[in-house]
Amino acid sequence: MPDSVSTFDSDPNQPQVTNLSQSSADLIQAELVRMHQSSAAEIDTDEAELNMSAAANVKAATVTSHESAIALLNAQDVSLASSGVAAVRAETVNVNGMVGGVVAGTANLGNTYAGVVAARDIRGERIETLVLFGNHIEGEIHTVMDARNALIAGLVGGLFGGLIFLLGRALLRRD
């Protein structure tokens, strides 16, 4: 199993393509990366296609993922099908699966479970989320907290934390 994969051709006009199948790598740098049942610590590419694979950090212009897991994803356009992602930052996100956090210009969420979603435009079939921030929202949305409840929870949590801190200082103060 290779530790790092870099594809560089002597001819700059030749496309750089890396195909991985049932292998792992620390770093992959190429114009196009295709992974099937593989894992990578870091991917830096123009276009990434992951199928039943895992990656820790992906930086790309376009990412397509099917039944894969990604920790951190930073891209222009993202399409996730039956995949799980911890954090996504992109201009356009299409998700059908689970995601921890989304920061996007446009978020199209199918049957999605999300922790935090922040986007200008949010569209979805059925979205279940803890916190949702958006300017224009369409679809069936189920949130645990909206912006008002998040603000109230933050204020109450801060007040409670401050009182515990002051109580601890008063009890542990030595004169």
C-alpha positions as CSV (number, residue, x, y, z in Angstrom):
1,M,0.0,0.0,0.0
2,P,1.5,3.4,-1.0
3,D,2.0,6.1,1.6
4,S,1.6,8.9,-0.8
5,V,0.5,9.2,-4.4
6,S,1.4,12.1,-6.7
7,T,0.8,12.0,-10.4
8,F,3.0,14.2,-12.4
9,D,3.7,13.7,-16.1
10,S,6.5,15.3,-18.0
11,D,4.0,16.6,-20.5
12,P,2.0,19.5,-18.9
13,N,-0.8,19.0,-21.5
14,Q,-1.5,15.5,-20.3
15,P,-4.2,15.2,-17.7
16,Q,-3.0,14.0,-14.3
17,V,-5.3,11.2,-13.1
18,T,-4.9,9.0,-10.0
19,N,-7.0,5.9,-9.6
20,L,-7.0,4.0,-6.3
21,S,-8.7,0.7,-5.6
22,Q,-8.4,-1.1,-2.3
23,S,-5.4,0.9,-1.2
24,S,-4.5,3.8,1.1
25,A,-2.4,7.0,0.8
26,D,-1.2,9.8,2.9
27,L,-1.3,12.5,0.2
28,I,-2.9,12.5,-3.2
29,Q,-2.2,15.4,-5.7
30,A,-3.7,15.2,-9.2
31,E,-6.2,16.9,-11.5
32,L,-8.6,14.0,-11.2
33,V,-8.7,11.5,-8.3
34,R,-10.9,8.4,-8.4
35,M,-11.1,6.2,-5.3
36,H,-12.9,2.9,-4.8
37,Q,-12.7,1.1,-1.4
38,S,-9.7,3.2,-0.5
39,S,-8.6,5.7,2.1
40,A,-6.5,8.9,2.0
41,A,-5.3,11.3,4.7
42,E,-5.2,14.3,2.3
43,I,-6.5,14.9,-1.2
44,D,-5.7,18.0,-3.2
45,T,-7.3,18.0,-6.6
46,D,-9.5,19.7,-9.2
47,E,-12.0,16.8,-9.2
48,A,-12.5,13.9,-6.8
49,E,-14.8,10.9,-7.1
50,L,-15.1,8.7,-4.0
51,N,-16.9,5.4,-4.0
52,M,-17.0,3.4,-0.7
53,S,-13.9,5.3,0.4
54,A,-12.7,7.5,3.3
55,A,-10.7,10.7,3.4
56,A,-9.6,13.0,6.2
57,N,-9.1,16.2,4.4
58,V,-10.3,17.0,0.8
59,K,-9.6,20.2,-1.1
60,A,-11.1,20.2,-4.6
61,A,-13.1,22.2,-7.1
62,T,-15.7,19.3,-7.5
63,V,-16.4,16.4,-5.3
64,T,-18.7,13.4,-5.9
65,S,-19.1,10.9,-3.2
66,H,-21.1,7.7,-2.9
67,E,-21.2,5.6,0.3
68,S,-18.1,7.3,1.6
69,A,-16.9,9.1,4.7
70,I,-15.0,12.4,4.7
71,A,-13.8,14.4,7.8
72,L,-13.2,17.9,6.3
73,L,-14.3,18.9,2.8
74,N,-13.5,22.2,1.2
75,A,-14.8,22.5,-2.4
76,Q,-16.7,24.6,-5.0
77,D,-19.3,22.0,-5.9
78,V,-20.2,19.0,-3.7
79,S,-22.5,16.0,-4.4
80,L,-22.9,13.4,-1.6
81,A,-25.0,10.3,-1.9
82,S,-25.4,8.0,1.1
83,S,-22.2,9.5,2.5
84,G,-21.2,11.0,5.9
85,V,-19.2,14.1,6.3
86,A,-18.1,15.9,9.4
87,A,-17.7,19.4,8.0
88,V,-18.4,20.8,4.5
89,R,-17.6,24.3,3.1
90,A,-18.6,24.9,-0.5
91,E,-20.5,27.2,-2.8
92,T,-23.0,24.5,-3.8
93,V,-23.8,21.4,-1.8
94,N,-26.1,18.5,-2.7
95,V,-26.4,16.0,0.1
96,N,-28.4,12.9,0.7
97,G,-27.0,11.4,3.9
98,M,-25.5,12.6,7.1
99,V,-23.4,15.7,7.6
100,G,-22.1,17.4,10.8
101,G,-21.8,20.9,9.6
102,V,-22.5,22.7,6.3
103,V,-21.5,26.2,5.3
104,A,-22.5,26.9,1.7
105,G,-24.0,29.4,-0.7
106,T,-26.7,26.9,-1.8
107,A,-27.5,23.7,0.0
108,N,-29.7,21.2,-1.6
109,L,-30.5,18.6,1.0
110,G,-32.4,15.4,0.2
111,N,-33.2,13.0,3.1
112,T,-30.5,14.5,5.3
113,Y,-29.5,14.5,8.9
114,A,-27.3,17.5,9.8
115,G,-25.9,19.1,12.9
116,V,-25.6,22.7,11.7
117,V,-26.6,24.1,8.3
118,A,-25.7,27.7,7.3
119,A,-26.4,28.7,3.8
120,R,-28.0,31.6,1.8
121,D,-30.4,29.2,0.0
122,I,-31.5,25.9,1.5
123,R,-33.8,23.5,-0.4
124,G,-34.7,20.0,0.8
125,E,-37.1,17.1,0.8
126,R,-36.8,16.2,4.4
127,I,-34.1,17.7,6.5
128,E,-33.5,17.0,10.2
129,T,-31.1,19.4,11.8
130,L,-30.1,20.8,15.2
131,V,-29.5,24.3,14.1
132,L,-30.4,25.9,10.7
133,F,-29.4,29.4,9.5
134,G,-30.5,30.5,6.0
135,N,-32.0,33.5,4.1
136,H,-34.2,31.5,1.8
137,I,-35.5,28.0,3.0
138,E,-37.7,25.6,1.1
139,G,-38.9,22.1,2.0
140,E,-39.8,20.0,5.0
141,I,-37.4,21.1,7.8
142,H,-37.3,19.7,11.3
143,T,-35.0,21.7,13.6
144,V,-34.2,21.2,17.2
145,M,-33.1,24.9,17.5
146,D,-33.9,27.9,15.3
147,A,-31.8,31.1,15.4
148,R,-33.9,32.5,18.3
149,N,-33.6,29.3,20.4
150,A,-29.9,29.1,19.7
151,L,-29.4,32.7,20.9
152,I,-31.4,32.0,24.1
153,A,-29.5,28.7,24.7
154,G,-26.2,30.6,24.3
155,L,-27.2,33.4,26.7
156,V,-28.5,30.9,29.3
157,G,-25.4,28.7,28.9
158,G,-23.1,31.7,29.3
159,L,-25.0,33.0,32.3
160,F,-24.9,29.5,34.0
161,G,-21.2,29.1,33.1
162,G,-20.4,32.5,34.6
163,L,-22.3,31.8,37.8
164,I,-20.4,28.5,38.2
165,F,-17.1,30.2,37.7
166,L,-17.9,32.9,40.3
167,L,-19.1,30.3,42.8
168,G,-15.9,28.3,42.3
169,R,-13.8,31.4,42.8
170,A,-15.7,32.3,46.0
171,L,-15.4,28.8,47.4
172,L,-11.7,28.4,46.6
173,R,-10.6,31.9,47.6
174,R,-8.0,31.9,50.3
175,D,-7.7,35.0,52.5
